[in-house]
Amino acid sequence: MSVIRNSNSRYPKVKTMKHVDFLYFNVYNYFYRISQLRPSFNPRMQTMYLFSIGSGGWILLLESLYLHLVKHGRFASKSESTVFAVAIYMLTAALFHYIFIVKDRDQKIFGKYEEQSNKSTNSRWHLAVSISVLFLPYIGLMALAIIFPRH
């Protein structure tokens, strides 16, 4: 007869961050600390717009991959693709403004993980990872433009 032990009882419960919370918290924490040292633009808005630009970049990268690899096509003109990109950025900005600013999700994230962050010694590394995840799609878009140039 075997005894089943609850393996979770041996280890203390540690709050783990969701991936999106991790990205948002690291960027927000950086802008918040900067705003404490010198006058700057609202850190909530800076973080929300940077997060919006990063998320819009991921959507545009996925759309570009879909057009190149599945549809084997492109937009008819540069102005059409520009209007599409602006629409994506505006929609993500409006969505993240509602989620993070209107619903105060950013304050909940910051309050939840601030103490854990103060104990961490890798805050610069976490910020670098977060920023690179937000800007990685733009490197992908530039690589696609080089690999698949317009005729």
N, C-alpha and C positions, 0 to 999 in steps of 0.2 A: 504494500500500500504506500503510495507516494504522498508526500506532503507538498501542497502547492503554496508557495510563498509569494506574497505580494512584493515584487521587486521594487516597486515605487516607494515602499516604506523605508528602505535603507538610505535613500538619497534625499537630501533636502529639496524642497520644491523651489525651482528657480524660474523666475519670470522670463519667458522667451519672447522675443519680438517677432511679429509678423514681418515678412520681407518688405512690404510697402511701408509699414510703420518704421522699420529700420532706416529705409532710405529717407523718408520724410523727416524723421526725428534728427538724424545726423545733420542734415542741411539746415533745419530750423534751429537746432542748438548752436550751430556755427553763426548764423545770422543774429541770433539772440545775444550771444556773447559779444559780437562786434557792436551791436547797438548799445550795449552797456558801457563800452569803452569810448565811443564817439557817436556824435549824432548821425544817424543814418535813416534811410527810408524804413518804413514799417517792416520788421523781420517776417511777420506773418505773410504780408503781400509778396515780399521777395521770394520766400520759400514756395508759396503757392504758384507764382508765375514760373519759377525755375522748374518746379515739378511738372507744370503744365507743358512747358517747352520740351522737357524730356519725354513725357508721355506722348505728346504729339509727334515727336521724332520716331518713337517706336511704332506708332500707327502708320506713319508715312513709310517707314522702312518695310513693314509688313505689306502695305499696299503696293509698294514698288516691287517687292519680291513676287507678289501675286501677279502683277501685270507682266513682269519679265518672264517668269518661269511657267505660269499656268496659261495666261491669255496670249503670251507672245506679242504684246502690243504696248502702246504708249498713249499718252494723252495726245490729242490732235494738235495742240499748240502749247507754247510755254505759258501763255496767259491763262489757259484753262487749268494747267497744273498749278499755277500760282493761286488761282481762286480756290482750288481744292485744298491746297496747303493752308491758306489763310482760314478757310472754313474749319478745318481740323483744329488749328490752334485756337480759334475763337470758341469752338465747342468744348475743347478740353479746359480752357481757361474758365468758361462759365460753369462747367461741371465741378471743377476743383474749387472754384470760389464758393459754390453752394455747399460742397461737402466739408471743406476745411475752414472757411471763414464764417459762413452763415450758421452752419450746424456746430461750430466750434470743435470739430474733430481734431484739429491741430493742438488745441489746448489740452484735450484729453490725452493725446499721444505724449505731449511734452510732460504733463504732470505724472503720467504713468511711468515713464522711463528716465526722468531727470536724475533721480537718486542713483539708479543703476549706472548711468553714464558718468556721474561724478566719481564713481569708484573705478571706472575703467581707465586703463593707461593707454589704450589704443585709439583714442578719439580722433587723432589726425588720420590714422589709417582707415578708420571707419568713414570719415568724411571723404577721403580720396576714393574709396570704393563706391560710395554713394554718388559722387559727382561723375565718376567714370561710367557708372551704369546709366545715368541720365544722358550722357553725351555719346555713348557708344553707338547708338543708331545713326548719328551723323557721320561717323567714320564709315559705317556700313553703306550709307547713301553715297558718300564720296567714292568708295571702292566700286559700287555699282556703276557710277557715272564713268569711272575709268575703264572698267571691264566691258561695259555695254554702252559705248559712246553713241550719241545721236548721229545720224547720217548727215 
